[in-house]
Amino acid sequence: MESGPREILTPFRPIPLEVPEGMKPNEFFNSTENLNDLVHNNGLLINPEGLLLYRKALGHSSEFDCSIIYNTSQTILNPLGRPVRRTQVPEQVKRVWNRMNQVLIEYMLEEYPDPAEALVLAGEASLDATWPLTSPGVPSIRMLHNHFIVFPMEELKAAAPADPTNPNLTDGGQHSLFQAYMREVYREFFAAALDLRILKTVPTVESRLTLTGYPEGLPCWEIQGGAEALRDVRFWREYDEILKGFLDFYRTFFSQVSSRNAPPLPDVYFPEQVESVLLFDNDFLGTARKVRERCIRDPAYANSIRWEPAFKQLIYRNDAGKLLVTISQNSIGNAITELLGVVVRRVPDAEGYETFEPRLIDKLLKVRARLIEADLGDGIATDYWPAD
């Protein structure tokens, strides 16, 4: 079978919410009113830390699909002031967040043990605070949230090929500025800055999924010890270190795009490596010059620049059954699944959704029971399921 990105169709039940006149949908979806609906109609579990497990009303997969959101809608009313990445989450919240992630990923791997039968992934797509709420493609809920998704491999194999030029298929070998022009310094910086013991760099041939060919060219790390390692707090610290390295690279690069020969940023995580690797690398600074000059002469291009970090970071299982971590520059409009070459086209179809809804909810209630047992929250009752 020819390798390449796939496009799948996922039915959904139209959400019975009316957007007030004069508001854009994504403005309304960031409101407390919408989050109340999310809790009451789709909420599965909530805890005192403000972490909400919920069914994805506009889902990616009909097999297994849910999210955890750090619901700050009633405590931080400014949508642009809410946490949008792990590094902005209070430590006491992050500890619970990591444990919830571990339980959910472990459940998916137990429920779908064969990598030949199911693609398993979990991770987050984060935006920067410079994106206006009305920009096309800005997510409907502007708060940090993780995705937990399973795609049956048979469904992916039967799916139509996706357009490989789709700009949402942003990965290292396709559209990423970092990978196209600064591949070597990107990897060198990660190697110099990060002290990793559980995560081990793997070559592209091992990280790429045979069916889709993705992710292509991105740095990937194997989680040594597999699912068991997710119970080790050190893994989650290393997971954060990868994010911090990405943030330093991104912010330093665009500071040089913005101002030629700009001084090192005062609040980077790895100042020595930023100065010795990035700010003394000809490819890095030469690429910044090219982008800067294009910004000056091309208004549309300059408007598309995201000056603050935007990324996708995820854990996924490869063809050999190993768990891998990767991270990518984000673009407007793309979904976390597209990092692995899976384009999801959602279609309104209430009857189609109802054909798989009972099976999906049964799995979500089973994993909820594990979270409750681990003292990670209390169940929520809706019209579709009880609280216990």
N, C-alpha and C positions, 0 to 999 in steps of 0.2 A: 504494500500500500504506500502511495506517495506521501511523503512527509510534508506538512504545511499547516498553517493555522486553520482552525475550524470555527464555524459559526453555528451556534445552536439556538433553537427557539424555545423560550420558556414562557408558558402561559401564566397569567396572574389574574387575581380577582380585583377589579377596579376598586380603589379606595373611596369609601363614601364620605369624602370631605370636600366641602366647598371652599374654594379659595376666595377670600373677600375681594370685592371689586376694587381694582386699582393696585392690587399686589401681584407680583410675579410669583409663580408656584414655588420657586426655591427660596423666596423671601418668607413665604408662609410656612414652608416646611421647617424652617429654623426657629419657629415660634414655640412658646410653651404650649399653646393649644395643640399643635401637631404632636408634640412629645407626649401630652396627656393621652391622645388617641393611640399613640404607639404603645403606651403602657396598658391601656384598658382593652384594646382589641388584639394586640399581638404580644404583650408582655408575658414572659414565662417566669422570671425570677428577678428579684431586686435585693440589694443589700445596703447596709448603712453607709457604705463608702460611695454610694451613688452609681454603682455599676449595674446596668440593666441588661439581662439576657432577653432577647426577643426574636420572634419569628420574622423573617424577611417577607414583608408584604409584597414588595417588588423584588422577587428573588432572582438569584443567578441559576440555581439548580432545583429540579423537582425531586432530587434524591435526598439530599441533606443540605440544609442552608439555614444558618442563623447568625446572629451578631451579638456582641457585647458592646454597649455604648457607655461611655463615661458621661452620664446625664447631668450636665450642669445647667440645664435650661432654666431652672428656677433660682439658681444661686449666682449665675453670671448672665445677666440679661443681654449684655452686648455680645452678639454672635461672633464678632471679630476678636473678642477677648477670651474666648473659650480655648481650653487645651486642644491642640490638633496633632500633637506627637507625644510619644512616650516620655521624652525628656522633660515635658511640662507637667507631668502627673506627680502629685505628692507621693512620697515614698510609701506611706502606709496604705495608699490606694493601689500603688503599683504592686505591692506584695500580694494583695488579694487578686488583682488583675492577672498576675503571672500564674497563680495557682488555678484560677478559672481556665486560663488558656491550657494549662497542662492537663486538666481533667477532660476538657472538650477534645483536645487532640488525641489523647489516649483512647477515648471512647470511639472516635472515628476510625482509628487504626485497628481497634478490636472488632468493630462492626464490619470493616472493609479491609481484611488482612492481606488481600492479594493485589499487588500493584498492577497486575495485568487486567484486573477487573474494575479498578476504581482509581481515579485521580483524586488525591486528598491534598487539600491546601488550607492554610490558615495564615492570616496576616492582616496588615492594615495599609490603607492608602491615605496619605496625609496631604493636606493643602497648606499653603502659606497664608499669612494674614493679609497679604496685599491683594488677594483676589476679591473683587467686589462681589457681593451676594448675587447680583444680577448677571454676572458673566455666564455665558453659555457653558454648560457642563459642570458648574460648581455643584457638588453633591447636595442632595436634598436635606441632609442633616449635618450641619457644620460643627460636629463634635467628634472627638477621637472615638473611633469604633473599629473593632476587629471583625473579620469575616471568617466563618468556618464553613467550608464548602466541600462537597463530594460530587464528582461527575462520574457516572458509569462509563467505562471505556468503550463499551459497545455503542452508546449514544454518541460519543465523540467520533468514533470511526464512521458512523452512519451520517454524521452531520456534513453539510455542504462546506466546501472550502471557503475560507474567508478571504477577502481581498487583501493580498499581502501589502498593498500600498496604503491600507487604512491607517491614518495617522494615529489612531488610538492604540495600534500595536507597537507601543513604544518599548523597545528593549535595546540591549547593547548593540546588536548587529544591524538595527534598522534605522532608528532616528535619534538615538541618544547622542547629544553633543559630546559628552564625556568619552564615550566609547569610540566615536568616530575619529576624534582628533587627539585624545589624550589617554588612550588605553593603557600605555605602559606606566605613565606617572600615576594614573589612578590606582593601579595595582601596587605600585611601589609604595605609595603613601599608606595604603591599608596595611601592607606588610611591615612598614616601619613604625606605624603608630600603635597597632593593636597587639596586646599581649593575650593571645588566645591559646587555651589548652584543650577545651572541649571541641571547639570549632576548628576544622582543618580545611584548608583550601583544596578544591578539587578542580581538575581540568574541565573544559567545556564539554568534551566528549562524554563525561560522566554525568554532568548536570543537565544536559539537554534531553527533553522527552522525545523519544523516537517518533511518536505520532505527529506532533506539531512542529518539532524542530526548535522549540523554545524552552527556556530562555537562551538567547543567542548572544554570546560574547560577554555576558555580565559576570562579575566575580561571584563565585558561589562557594559555600563552606559546608562540609559534611558535619552533622551532629554526631560526633563519636559517642557510641553508647545508645544511639537511637532514642526511642520513646522514654527509656529509663532515665536518660540524661535530663529530660525535661523536669524531673523531680529535684534536680540539683540547682540550687539558687545561683551557682556560678554560671550555669548556662545562660540564665536570663540576664546576668550582668554582661556576659560576652555579647549577647544579642543586642543589648543597649550600646555596647562599645562600637559595634558595626554601624549603628545609627549615628553615633557621635562622630565617627570618622567620616561618614557620608556628609553630615551637616557641615563639618569643617571644610571639606573639599568644596562643596557647593557654595558656601558663603564666601570663602576665600576667592574662588574663581570669579564670582559675580562682583565682588568688591574691586577686582582688577579690571573687569569689564567697565564698571561704573567710573573708575578713576585710575588713570594710568599710574603705575608704580605706587599704588596705595600702600600705606603701612599695614603691618599685620593687624588683624582685628583683635581687640583687647580681650575678648571673651571666648576664644576658641578652646576646645578641649585638649588639643595636642599642639601647643604653641611651638615646641622645638621642631617637630616634624613639619608643621606648616612652613616655618621659615627655612629649614634646611632642604626639604624636598620640593615643596610647591613653589615657593618664591625664588627658587634658584633653578627652575626647570624651563628650558627654552620653549618646549612644546606647549606647556601650560600657559606661559605668558604670551607666546605668539598667537595662540588660539584666542586668548582674551582680547588681543589687539584686533583680530579679524571680526570678532563679535561686536566690539566697541565701534569700529568703523562702520559696520553695517547698520548698527543702531542709529548712528548719526545721519546716514543718508536714506534710511528706509523706515518711515514712520510706522508702517504696519508691522514690520519685524520688531521694532523697538517696543511696540505695544504688547507684543506676545511674550516678551521676556518676563519670567517670574524671578524677581530679584531675591526673594527669600526662599528657603528650602521647601521643596515639594517632592515627595518620594512615595514609593511603594516598597514595603518590606514584608517578606513572607517566608513561611516554613512550608515545604512541600515534599512529597515522596517521589523519588525518581523511579525509573524502570526497574532498577535492581532492588528496590525496597528500602533504600537508604533515605533518611531525612536530611534535607538540605535547607540552607538559609540563603536568600539572595536579597539584593536591594537595588532599586532602580530609580532614576530620575522620573518624576511624574509629569504627565501632560494634561491639559484640560480635556475632560471628557472621558478619559480612559478608565477602565475598571481593573481591579487587581487581577482578575482572571486573565486579562490580556497579556500580562507579563509571562504567562505560560502558553500563550498562543490560542486562548479560548475567547472568542467574541460571543457575548450573550445578547440576543435580540429578544426583548420582552414583548409579548403580545397580550392584549386584553382578552381573556377567555375564561370566564367564571366556570363554565362547565368543564373545560379542560383542567383547570386548577383543582376542581373537586374530585377528579379521578385519582389524584395522588395525595390529596390533603390528609386523609386519615393515616396513611403510612408515614408521611413526613412528621405529623404531629406525634405519633407514637414514639418515634425516635427522639424527638425533642423532649418529650416528657421523661423518657428514660435517662437521658443525660442530665436533665434538670434534677432528677432524684439523686444522682451522684453528687451534684453540687450541693444540694441541701444536706446530704449525709456528711459532707466535708465541712459543714458550717460556712458555706460560701454565699448564703443568701436564703431568702424565703420565697415560696411559690406565690405566683400571682394568678388569681382566678379571672377568666374571661368568659364570654359566651361560648367559647369553643372548648375549654378545659377547666377543671377545678384547680384550686390552689395547692392541693396535696396529691 
